[in-house]
């Protein structure tokens, strides 16, 4: 598939003439384009959807649905998809109509291969830029929204945002797996706030922090007199999360007997308060989080296998901080600014050496540890990574030389962007690079100056 501006773009070629279809398709494939060929317009429509990363090249005169009708249907799906019209001799008036109705361009038969290649190349550039701008607007909307945010530009974080975008408005339960301190609670809140349940409650309970003799009452609630100390009715966490999201943290610590009852709730979406026989229907999403692999825990008999499979509809693996080092300077700056507001202290800018220290450390406590280091830096002006302030190499010995060079180059650009609060002019001066070179490298590494302001 053709890649332009980092966006993969497909060419959909539609023509009932097998010779034109084959020759034009071969011409475009030889230029490195990914081509899908259809001999009927209705077949082409099955491929196209809003946000589809492609362009269309179609003949006007075809049996059944014409090229003009196909164009109209495409524009109704996504008005920004470029449609290139192929016209026969004497069809110029129809081509003018197509252009007036939003066609990108037209080509008159017989046409030179060079003309087709040039028009397709320009249409791909236009489609790629449109998709890139859409993604940027979505990203900005996410960053500017109130509530929890997923901070970072690394591929793992971008993948997380894509997963959330895909499942947020579905009723699917979600299982989050990640090391201690990676931000499982924040991710659960982020999913809730970016879903159609955001207007209802987000209810969190740490299954490992509530005594075993109390957690059933905490989850299901109870009626007055259900047990010795139950002096009045109490609404449980499950019922309180009605219409919203229930977050079960450290679910691996839940007892086997309670796991059985939770499984029934997940399957039937019905509860009964302790001391009551009246069923209460539930409409909620359950997000569970664990720092251990529940698949392994179930194999060892420490977690019910059927509950694991019920929770594992959508699994999200949160990366450790050492697995997304490129996000460390941005995260540190965010935590330092928050601490500055809380403590009423100015934030001293980090030196390049200090940023290298942050990126080089392995962060066993993950994001939580980084936040603590940022707060200590704001309060005391000290930057110590780990109890003894020890450093570890960030150049993984499994990296090839080109990978190490790219890693160093990206980190250096991030360092200067952070130092100069996203100023391109000052970053250019610090790195001694031409503007175009810096622009190309920032695009290559997915860096945006707005993230460093």
Secondary structure by P-SEA (a helix, b strand, c coil): ccccccbbbbbbbbcccaaaaaaaaaaaaaaccbbbbbccaaaaaaaccccccbbbbbbcccccccaaaaaaaaaaacccbbbbbbbcccaaaaaaaaaaacccccccccccaaaaaaaaaaaaaaaaaaaaaaaaaaaaaaaaccccccccccaaaaaaaaaaaacccccbbbbbbbcccccaaaaaaaaaaacccccccccccccccccccccccccccccccccccccbbbbccccccccbbbbbcccccccaaaaaaaaaaaaccccccccccbbbbbbbbbbbbbcccaaaaaaaccccaaaaaaaccbbbbbbcccccccaaaaaaaaaaaaaaaaaccccccccaaaaaaaaaccccccaaaaaaaaaaaaacccccccccbbbbbcccccccaaaaaaaaaaaaaaaaaaaacccaaaaaaaacccaaaaaaaaaaacccccccc
